[in-house]
Amino acid sequence: MADTNDIDQLNSQIMELGEKYWQQMQGEMPSLFDRQYWQAQILDWLMNDESFKVDAFRFVDVLPALQSSTAIASHVRDYLLASDRKLPVLIRSALTMAAGGISSPVATRAIRANVSSMARRFICENDSTRAVKVLRELAAENLTFTADILGEATTSDAESDRYLQKYLDLIRALSQAAETWPTIPILHHAASGPLPKVNISVKISALDPWLDPADHQGSVARLKARLMPLLRQARKHQVFINFDLEQWACHDITYDLFEQVALHPDLIDWPHLGLVIQSYLKKSDDDCRRLLKLSKRRGTPFTVRLVKGAYWDYEVVHARQNGFNCPVFTNKGRTDACYEQLTDILLVNHELITPAFASHNLRSLAHALVTAKNKGLPKDSLEVQMLYGMAEPQRRILARDGYRVRIYAPIGELLPGMAYLVRRLLENTSNSGFLRQSYHEGVAISTMLTPPLAGPELADKRRNRPGAQDCPFTNVSLLDFNEQSVRSSFATALETVKATFPLQVPVVIGGKAISSGKKTQRFSPNDPALLVAQTNMATTAMAQEALDIAEKSFPAWRDQPLEKRAAFLEALADILENDRLQLAALQAYEVGKPWREADGDVAEAIDFCRYYARQARQELGPTRQGDMAGEENLLHYEGRGPTVVIAPWNFPLAILCGMTSAALVTGNTVLIKPATASAAIAHDFYRRLMQAGFPPEVVQFLPGAGKEIGSYLVEHRQISQIAFTGSKEVGLAIIEKAGRTVPGQREIKRVVCEMGGKNAVIVDDDADLDAALKGVMQSTFGYAGQKCSACSRLILVGDIHKKFVPRLLAACESLPMAAATDPGCRLGPVIDQTAHERLGQLITDPPAGAKLLFLGNTPTPGFFIPPAIFEVKEAGHPMLQQEFFGPILTLIRAKNFQAALDIANEGEFALTGAVFSRSPRNMDTARNQFKVGNLYINRGCTGALVGRQPFGGFGMSGIGTKAGGPGYLLNFAHPRCITENTMRSGFTPDLQM
Amino acid sequence: MADTNDIDQLNSQIMELGEKYWQQMQGEMPSLFDRQYWQAQILDWLMNDESFKVDAFRFVDVLPALQSSTAIASHVRDYLLASDRKLPVLIRSALTMAAGGISSPVATRAIRANVSSMARRFICENDSTRAVKVLRELAAENLTFTADILGEATTSDAESDRYLQKYLDLIRALSQAAETWPTIPILHHAASGPLPKVNISVKISALDPWLDPADHQGSVARLKARLMPLLRQARKHQVFINFDLEQWACHDITYDLFEQVALHPDLIDWPHLGLVIQSYLKKSDDDCRRLLKLSKRRGTPFTVRLVKGAYWDYEVVHARQNGFNCPVFTNKGRTDACYEQLTDILLVNHELITPAFASHNLRSLAHALVTAKNKGLPKDSLEVQMLYGMAEPQRRILARDGYRVRIYAPIGELLPGMAYLVRRLLENTSNSGFLRQSYHEGVAISTMLTPPLAGPELADKRRNRPGAQDCPFTNVSLLDFNEQSVRSSFATALETVKATFPLQVPVVIGGKAISSGKKTQRFSPNDPALLVAQTNMATTAMAQEALDIAEKSFPAWRDQPLEKRAAFLEALADILENDRLQLAALQAYEVGKPWREADGDVAEAIDFCRYYARQARQELGPTRQGDMAGEENLLHYEGRGPTVVIAPWNFPLAILCGMTSAALVTGNTVLIKPATASAAIAHDFYRRLMQAGFPPEVVQFLPGAGKEIGSYLVEHRQISQIAFTGSKEVGLAIIEKAGRTVPGQREIKRVVCEMGGKNAVIVDDDADLDAALKGVMQSTFGYAGQKCSACSRLILVGDIHKKFVPRLLAACESLPMAAATDPGCRLGPVIDQTAHERLGQLITDPPAGAKLLFLGNTPTPGFFIPPAIFEVKEAGHPMLQQEFFGPILTLIRAKNFQAALDIANEGEFALTGAVFSRSPRNMDTARNQFKVGNLYINRGCTGALVGRQPFGGFGMSGIGTKAGGPGYLLNFAHPRCITENTMRSGFTPDLQM
């Protein structure tokens, strides 16, 4: 594009301009770095001590939620005064004063005031009079603004409506005030013409509580419905509206929304709209091209704010946690380089798009200004944007130099504003940030002004290649519904699968499919008229035949090389991954599992295969015991015998696959007794086992009645172990039967048994309520509460119920219920008519003392149970004891955190639990005292992932095994220790001195 | 002693003499290094390839036992032709020819001939005419001899008698022949006077099959009884007798024996006796002083052969395996330096002791000769000894130089001679040996002649210091009965303990000792008249009281820091170690356990404590799962609840301690239900638990009837788990009861259950029969067969029974039976009258088809059952199925190894087993197919050590737990996974790119 000379010349121009500005900025320290403020001291320290920074930010995050001096003092103590923390004397004594003694209330007030004043540097107060005043005052410095309303995450339609209303109010208030404002050319006139005096940035995600890329169309439609009135209002009052761009998950929705809006007849000729390009996105180039095309098509220019992007941590973590392709550059230099490329393109096309360069990086800005100048563009053909409260010297110099500088000014309360504050503090203290480097680290300005180096991206780690043992286990990626192709493939898979109904499910013995006289029919819970499958039910004679084959084929299978069995499992994983869409689609029909949940189930099955193959190599193979010369002791594990796998319908593929693959890879032969409700999925799994190469004689497929076939197998002398997941009643009966050793039995029967749960979520009085609400909703209503891990008890500490319950009920009110095949479904049907009747009965006629706080409406057809919220007063209430397995939540208040824990620990189950708290002390107490198999802190209690959250409980929830965790395979295996005396005739090969 | 100048002068003299000899030796390669022999090629290769050396030596070791060409060919294939072995083309093609094809018989004959001829370089043939001829011929080279009879390990009195007879025959044959030999001054005259022409070296250990340092007096007495007739005969025929010195375990016995003999009136004035000093012994200095004193006291000189020592590998391994102080220098230079110091002392005292310097090391020899010369001693005041077949050039040069050179000439058959051959080959190929360095490595002679460097000994690794996790686990040392002080302390402990009888054993609940109305009396099985203890039997009311305390104290104990519980366990280990003698002594009385077995039991208890403390730190503490930014997943384990420990009497301390300490360290409270027969030992253990600091409320001590107290506890809702070791019947009943979940039960009961065994030892047709016999005797008769691991089936492959059975019966014939308190006891009484009657009945009236091959006599008083050997013909015979728990062995022949394995795998138990074989293929087959929890190759099937042979079986032997192994603790614990979402407000502390 440009030759080397041009580039060199450009860089020296940038250097010249940058150094000029830098000189002018000297003596104008940005206020946060101003030594007047004692916070500057802390900020200094933050940059020196990473662990202090973490705790300080966490403290800042929780502070607005703290209601009393005592609470503030204890959080200061827990976060900032840990005994092993090295703090400067000044800071420690200030904090110690705050945290203790008589002066506590005074000192904590001081702390709150200090943090508030720090926050106020970045956030305008939420009082329209004062906000208007603050925004107005910017003009005195020759600065203009765009105003944004800080919003807490909206979790219900009511909240989104309220947020919309705030914007409407702001438009009214500001446009009214602006009527009296003088027109200042540098601020209110661009090359393209006059500019509105009022400019507002809208946070799109807050306008819909159920925004979801999987439900792209629905999300865009709902947003558009809320946004159009606002835009019409803006146009009417001559207000500029900018669509802010947030996380990657909102990206496509926001762009599509903007496109629909910009082309809407009411707005197609209105230039005062804007959107954002984030240069940290790997696809920002596409974004730019798309917007240029849109502008041409539209015929009216609009504004684009070019930013680097503010959610880098989140995007990287989120992508990693889900196994998505990382949407952002992981190399900082690439983001900066991309920024400059996009700057070029935008300036070339300044007639289609009015560019706004938002950055505090002097190099990026100087590059834009020099480039514009070289292209002969006037200064008012672009604008510079900076954040309120940051980089004050720069903004002054640029304004003085004749540029239009717009300040992004958030308006709001401290509580929802803290996330914003933390992002700003992060930016100020980030190692690679311009502000830190220039002011704190004292990096030379000439270095800061050199062109960005686009270094290499982090390599994509392919950890799960077959046999890989030298790196941590990585879960298979979930489907990334951000991708249009993924959404449409899923929809197609639903159609394809439906066309095959009704499926025929045979009994399969020794690889031979058998029809039996007795058949059952399976209808879809989404629509009881849809026949999904017809299943042949095995007889005991068939079970006996299967047992004989399983016993006969066992020794050879046990003695296969471990590597061979592990390789079969990895082949199975690949097949499941390849067929993941069809496998998930069938779940949506047969068991009513919504898109994401169905995909999660398939992904878990794939993970189980790869994890167990890997663990088999690590755990089963021989390990040397002791290190004694003259002897070699090798401990290894091998299969125990025919194993019956009795699987549930709620994770129809994952749990079946987990138990079966564990039993097989350790060298056992398996008899699968699937749940009748999910027999078609189980048969799909069985067929893939065969495809993967498992010999037909090592797996038998026996759909049938639990009471008949299940019992026959469990009690049989030829069975060596039982893997069961299901109800407590059945589980305990199996354990009792397995305990009886019958004549001719080879092995004492082992039982791997996962049973129910009555899982509690505790919301502490300092919890992040956005996170808590999201966690409770997901844990309670995910797959209609039909998970053993589901939340069914909610324990609210102290006064938090006052804030939390209304939001919870509002969220339930707007929870989208739909058939599981619908991507917008957030609450699908329950499994069958029996469950539907049982749960309906419970809601209609709950035990005495249970107060129904909320009950939703029910769509038809399908076995839908609406969300139901009960409240009880007594800790021992039956609603807190019995497992319901449906979308029913019972809440109870606890006077303090310890009382909450005591309630949580009551009852016979001990499976999962969650705590939302920001008190380090309470989190520690929960770690020690909340006695469940899987405890989650600051997230919901469902969704354990293979290899990351080994899953399983104790009490009456299970025997204490951990599916998807280390040691799980050993439940299916026998240890053998083989000792060789290696000394012969006094000669020892391994003797080393 | 000597100043630097003297030393320098000495060294230059040594250098001069050494180099002179070296020059003379050039061209006189010792025959093994002579290129004429194709073995030289292999020897060369041995030195280049350590793994080939191992296999080649193993092949040489087994070769004489191979009866057919097929057997030889298959061993060549398995040992020498492994496909991944890199061999020189020449050797590979020779071996391939030998191993395969039609020419096989010819080639294998060639191999046998070659190895035989190699052996014949070191061993004179076992034909008295030919042996005499060979020895006679040495005189032609001016060499004389000492003749030794190679003996297989003697395992019965009959064998020792036969060995003695061989010596008597040799004395007669040689002395008769010598009558015609001319007297050669250089050979037959020393400074002290004329020397016998016949000189014989006696291998002392072969003269008694039960030689044991623990039974020092008995061993010396028995040896003396056999040796005195031989010595009288020797004196009569003018034959010199040298006492050879073998392993360290024979050292004190040999020295005491020599002293008694040398001072015996019949021999006190006879100078032609000799003994050995091994300079590799750290105590060789003491040996030297002691012999000088003896000579003074005696008034007649004798000869001392100064050697380096030939059992270095064995001594090091044996000491390490038992945790003894290593008796030999581990630094080779120290051995050489010590040799020179002792040389000095011996030469100074040449009038008391006639020195013989046995070495092939030119430096050591030159040092001796120069030192003697400097002291003005004539050449015939000393002699040089070398081994037959080695270092021929040296011996010629020295003889030529006028020294008396005596050749140590072993006479014998190839079979027993192979161990000797391997030792010689080792010596020739050892990295640090003079022969290899000088001939193969070409190290400069000047280097070889420099003074030995006494480098540092290997540091004693104190691995079991409390909390040590950074090194492998090390078992506590066994008592080293080589030490006189240990023997006498043990005897004292027996007396001390006996003085406290009868012991009073209370019930102890919450730390309070309680008497109950019901008492039982325990008499010693050694002597039914000796009342050892009176035990209070707990009532169910007491058990309930104990349960209430155990349940109440559980949560606090579970939530103690792991480190605290581990520290208690380590304190307990220290207390047990401190009191080990008393604890072992009580076992000798209460349960009739012999010295070494009782010590082993206490040592195992100590090991359990330390191992479990260590494993608790490694296995229970939190481990991070996954490595995902934004979340922290920690998996840890914690206690499950009150645990009843039902312990057996046969390992009255070890198993009780193992189960109890595992349950406690994982955070469970424990109710101990000891075996009634060993209640006093159990109470001793309980008291030490309290001393170690375990709170009284976490351990309850409940002696009582199994049917009453045991059942009450097992079925109780307050019990969370049961640890049981005992019979199959009781074990299965416990498992069945535990399977029934009773109302109010908190946890599903887990059962850790070790039951019986019917363990088989297979002796292959190429087995090392010395090792096999030792292994079978120990495994069968150790603690009178009252171990679940004991051998009770012996399976003999092919024709091996012809050689093996007569030796086995002879060994049984002479097996010493005695009270367990007697150090000479090899077979003690069984546990009580009931067992005595049951076993007696079995022997009197065995199932049809069982042929009694041997039955010993029975001493009185005490519940003694003599060794009994049965033979059966059918694999399914009841004698091969039922567990007897006594000193009864049933043998059966198998036509081949596979048939033997099939027999071994029959039956319901799968605990231990052993294979004696030298066929790599059969050993591999056994590894794969011999399905037992603990398989031993080339050693007996008892004596599993904590941390080295994790112990436990499957089938009806147990559930597949491994006491003393990794993962055992997890049987007593629940996993909990605690997941924290570490991302707050989009900020993640642990995100690193």
Interface residues (C-beta under 8 A of the other chain):
Chain A: E50 S51 V54 F57 R58 D61 Y311 D313 Y314 V316 V317 H318 R320 Q321 T330 M418 A419 V422 R423 L426 L458 P472 F473 D559 T623 Q625 G626 D627 M628 A629 G630 E631 N633 L635 R640 L732 I735 E736 K737 A738 G739 R740 T741 R746 E747 I748 R750 C753 D768 A771 E908 R918 M923 R927 N928 Q929 K931 V932 G933 N934 L935 Y936 I937 N938 R939 A944 L945 G947 R948 Q949 P950 F951 G952 F954 G955 M956 G958 I959 G960 T961 K962 G965 P966 G967 L970 A973 H974 P975 R976 C977 I978 T979 E980 N981 M983 R984 S985 G986 F987 T988 P989 L991 M993
Chain B: E50 S51 V54 F57 R58 D61 Y311 D313 Y314 V316 V317 H318 R320 Q321 T330 M418 A419 V422 R423 L426 L458 P472 F473 D559 T623 Q625 G626 D627 M628 A629 G630 E631 N633 L635 R640 L732 I735 E736 K737 A738 G739 R740 T741 R746 E747 I748 R750 C753 D768 A771 E908 R918 M923 R927 N928 Q929 K931 V932 G933 N934 L935 Y936 I937 N938 R939 A944 L945 G947 R948 Q949 P950 F951 G952 F954 G955 M956 G958 I959 G960 T961 K962 G965 P966 G967 L970 A973 H974 P975 R976 C977 I978 T979 E980 N981 M983 R984 S985 G986 F987 T988 P989 L991 M993
